[in-house]
Structures are given as C-alpha cells and as structure tokens.
Amino acid sequence: MACIRYNVASGLLMPVLDDLSLDFLTHSAEQTRRMGVRLGELLKPGDLICLAGELGAGKTCCAAGVGRGWGALEPVTSPTFVLVNEYHRADGLVLHHVDCYRLKDAGEAASFGFADLLASTDAMLVEWPERLLPALPAERMWLDFLYVDETKRNLRLKATGARYAALLADFRRAAFGK
C-alpha cells in the first residue's frame, strides 16, 4: 500500500510507492527545474536518466535543471533537431542529452552511435526513451512526466537496479528530506 507524505518546506505531496519509485507534483516550471537540479547534483559517471512524457510535459525543463545540478558549463537545451547535445563539466566529464522524438525505433539509434554513448563513462539523459526501449540497459532511472495543467506536472521516478535504487533514495532525501 502506498504511503503519502507531505513535505511542509516544499509544499509537495509525496506518495512513496515503494523503495524503487516516487511520485510527486510540481507546481511550476521553476520547481520542475529545481527537482532536476537536485537529481543532477547526485549523478555519477555512467548514469542513465530516461525522461518520458508527452510534448510539453516538462522533460526538457527538468533536463535543464539536471544539467545545472550536474555542473554543465553550458545551459541545457532540447537536442530535437540534432539528436544529441553534449554538455561539458570543468573536470572534463560530459553529459550526453539524447532526444529520440524523431526516431521510429531502436534500430535508428545505431545510426548515431547510441551504443557507444551508453558504453562511455559519461552521464546520459534520454528524452522519449520509449522509442528505443530495446536498446536501453535494464538498469536505469526512469522519469515519467504527466501534464496536469498549465503550471503543474506529475513526476514519477522509477529506479531499476542497485545503483538507481541508491540514487532514488539520495534524491528523496535531497528533495524532500526523507
């Protein structure tokens, strides 16, 4: 059975589904971005974050926050027309931001070296990951974005694998204090 916690400081209802998932509501684009910052601060080399949801659901907004929290020297923008953007950190690590909106299936991912990007030691964000699901590793952090209204977004984080369970627990503490 799911437990719902209310965080007074953030004003967010935080249903805790289990140790591997978290569901919450953001009330503005800035709050969605701040949640991304919290997640980005926790990323390690090799991490894979999948951002799923309809157009306008907040994926790129969150990705901009992840980039900021991760320490990208450049602002994160949508790579829809180039498929992959790279954002560098002062220590030389790279955050790869892949947008699969224009891809039909996982087979097209091979055309731009997706497997090589996954094999790198850098961190990666993938928007529209459902389009290349067979090409994704089983272990990952999956964020589902749902448009609620003009300002509100529902976010559900799902961790698969030990690294991502730990990442989700760290995120829960960083974002909500629990």
N, C-alpha and C positions, 0 to 999 in steps of 0.2 A: 504494500500500500504506500502511496506517495505521501510525503510529509511536506507541508508548506511552511516556510519560514518567512517572516517579514523583517527586512533589514531597515531599521529606523534611519540610519545615516544616509542610505542611498534612496530610500523610499520605494524599494523594489520588492515585489512578492517573488519569492524564490522557491518554487516547488523543487524539492530534491527527489528525483525519481528513483535513484539508486546511486551507488558509488561511481557508476560509469556514465551517468547522464545528469544534465542540469537544464532546467527550463526557466526562463525569466523574461520579463517585459522591459524594454527600454522606452522612454518617453520622449526622446528627441534624437536627431541625428548626432548631436554632440555626445549624448550619453552612449549611443551605439559606438561612436568613435572611441570614447574613453574605455569601454569594455574591450575594444580591440587593442588599445594601448596596454591594458593590464595583461592581456594574453601575449602580446608581443614582447613584453618585458621578461616573460618566462620561457620563450622559445630557445631551443638549443640547436646546434648544427644537426642537420638530418631530419628535423621535424617536418611533418606534412600536415597542413591545415586545409581542410576542404570546406568551401563556402557554397552552400546550396540554397536556392530560393529563386522566386520569380524576379523579373526585371523590376527594379525599384524597391526591392525588399531590404536593402541595406548592406549587401555584400561588399561593395567597393568602399562604402563608408567605413565599415569595420576593418577592411584591409588597410585603409589609410591609417587607422589607429594602430593596427598591428605593426606596420612599417615604422611608425613613430616610436612605439614602445621598444621595438627591436633595435632601434638606433640607426635606421636608414638615413643616409646623408641627403637623399633626395625625397621629395614628397611622393607618396604612392598614388598613382592614377590608374584608371582602367586600361588594361592592355588589349581591349577587344579587337582592335584593328591590326595589332602586331603579334597577337597570341601570347607573347612572353615579354615581360619587363624585368629588368634586373635592378635591384637596389643595393647599393654597397654600404658597408659599415666602415668606420675608421680602422677597424682591425683586419680588414680585407675580406671578411665573410660577405656572402651575397644572399639576399632574399630574392628568390625567383617567384614571380607573380604570373601565373598562367590563367588565361581566360579562355575557356573551352566553348563559349557560346556559339561560335561559328562552326564548330566541329560536328560532324554527323555521328561519329562513333569512335571507339578506342583505336581502331586501325589508323585513323588520321593522325593520332598522336605521335606515331612513329615518324611521320614526315618532318617534324620539327625537333626530334631528339628527346622526346619526353622521358624515355627510359634512362638516357644519360643524365638528365636533370635529376631524376629520382635517385640515381646512384651517387650523385655528388654529396659532399659533406655539408652543403649549404641547406638553409631552411627553404620551405616552399609553401606558397598559398596557391590553391587551385579553385577558381570560380567555375561554376557549372560542372562539378566533378562527376555528376551522374552520367555525363556524356562519354566518359572514358572509364567507367567503373571497372571493367575487366583489366585495365592497365594499372590500376591503383593497388598498392600493397594493402593487405588486410589490416595492418596496424596503422592507425591514423586518428586524427581528431576531426570530427565531422560537425559542422555548424549548419543547422537548418534555420533559415530566416523566413519569417512569415510577416507580410504586410498586414497590419491591424487597422491603421488609419493613417492620415497624413503625417503624423509625428511618431506614432507608436509602432514598434516592431517586437515580435515574439522571437526569441532566440532559444534554440535547443542545442546543447552541446552533447555529443556522444563520443566517448573515448573507447577505442579498441586497442588492446594491448597494454602491457605494463607501463611503458613509457607514457602513454597518453592518459592512463588512469592517474598516474602521478601528476601529470600536467594539469588535468582537470581538478584534482584535489588542491594543487597550488593555486590555480585560478580561482577556485571557490573561496579560498582563504583571502587571496589578494583583493578580490572584487567585493566580497560580502562579509569577510571577517569570520567565516565559519568553515 
